[in-house]
Amino acid sequence: MQELRYFDNAATTKICDAALKSYIDTSLNYPGNPSSKHSEGLKAKKKLDETRQGFANILKTKPEQLFFTSGASEAISIVLSSLLWLKRPGRVIFSAIEHEAVLSFAPILKEKGFDVVILKSKGGHVKPEDLENAINQDTKLIAIQAVNNVVGTINDIKALVKVVRKKETEINRKIFFFSDCVQALGKIPLNLTDLDVDGASFSSHKIHCPRGIGLLYLKRGDIQAIAKAGGQEKGVRGGTENLPAIVSFLTALECYEKDSSRVMSINHKLRNMFIENNIKVLSPENDITGYVLTITTPLPSEVLTRMLSDEGYEVSSGSACSNNAKGKSENVIIALGYSPSDAKGTIRISFAPESDEEEAVKLAKLIINKVKEF
């Protein structure tokens, strides 16, 4: 029953049986290092190549454009830290509601002489015209997430990339467009070739896979990484590949439910319950994945999350990563266009394909009752 009351899936998910079995089987049957030249090493290398091809098939790209990392945060760090190699700093553009793994680079880049522009993202979306106005002759990189991790909004990445490509012809220079696709993987269609992004990051533990494995997509694969270590992953990310986790990641992605209609139905049901009881819903009704429903109440978020946890229900007060840095989740809510008081009472309810509707309704009733008591 306890796992049915878990509604913090945007933070992390429980590993599924198929992914766990895949992890164990790979650990037992592929003991070799993929870089070794003996038979077990070659066997592991073949499995690694097959798995990379599996990801390429799903993401509609080429296997040589995919690089395995320890997670999306590392994938993001590889891309953004590569800017430090540039001989002449330029402009970088982030949306105001990026994950902390992206926004944490803003002060670092500013210190190194970069002109960092933070785009308004009211309502959880970046407007193409705002992006177009922000691009200048010195723009080097743009980072805009596909799906927001706090309210679940979907950005039109394809439209935003078209703006950038048009600007490139005007300034006669390439601009690197990067998209954090962590909350998009398995939840919305992703065709990386069609999106035309230059880079994208993915994480395993949001889709019922072990933690500690991620994926970096690079269209050209010629990024200048800061650390190369043993030269694995073509020097983009050194270190022995975590083959069991990589294979498990693919297994989880293949198993992940692609039809979000049931999750969207639960989302709308809870949304209506909250609205009927005068609880403000921050997640918009349209252009969302349905896997995240964020509300705000008069109760401080830390207080309400603790109350709900005491009753056996797990939710979050925003991004789990941002919760480690005081005020970061509140800053994202304010950037979405909401008030500081809304930010202080934010509760994020996040679903998985197997989320139980009955328990979700009980959670909503519990929140409503707690607010009324307050």
Sequence and secondary structure as in RCSB ss.txt:
>XXXX:A:sequence
MQELRYFDNAATTKICDAALKSYIDTSLNYPGNPSSKHSEGLKAKKKLDETRQGFANILKTKPEQLFFTSGASEA
ISIVLSSLLWLKRPGRVIFSAIEHEAVLSFAPILKEKGFDVVILKSKGGHVKPEDLENAINQDTKLIAIQAVNNV
VGTINDIKALVKVVRKKETEINRKIFFFSDCVQALGKIPLNLTDLDVDGASFSSHKIHCPRGIGLLYLKRGDIQA
IAKAGGQEKGVRGGTENLPAIVSFLTALECYEKDSSRVMSINHKLRNMFIENNIKVLSPENDITGYVLTITTPLP
SEVLTRMLSDEGYEVSSGSACSNNAKGKSENVIIALGYSPSDAKGTIRISFAPESDEEEAVKLAKLIINKVKEF
>XXXX:A:secstr
 GGGGB BTTT     HHHHHHHHHHHHH  S TT  SHHHHHHHHHHHHHHHHHHHHHTS GGGEEEES HHHH
HHHHHHGGGG SS  EEEEETT  HHHHTHHHHHHHTT EEEEE  GGG   HHHHHHH  TTEEEEE  SB TT
T BB  HHHHHHHHHHHHHHHTS  EEEEE TTTTTTS   HHHHT SEEEEESTTTTS SS EEEEESS     
S  TT TGGGTS S   HHHHHHHHHHHHHS    HHHHHHHHHHHHHHHHTT EE S SSSB SSEEEEE SS 
HHHHHHHHHHTT B BSS HHHHTSTTHHHHHHHHTT  HHHHHTEEEEE  TT  HHHHHHHHHHHHHHHHH 
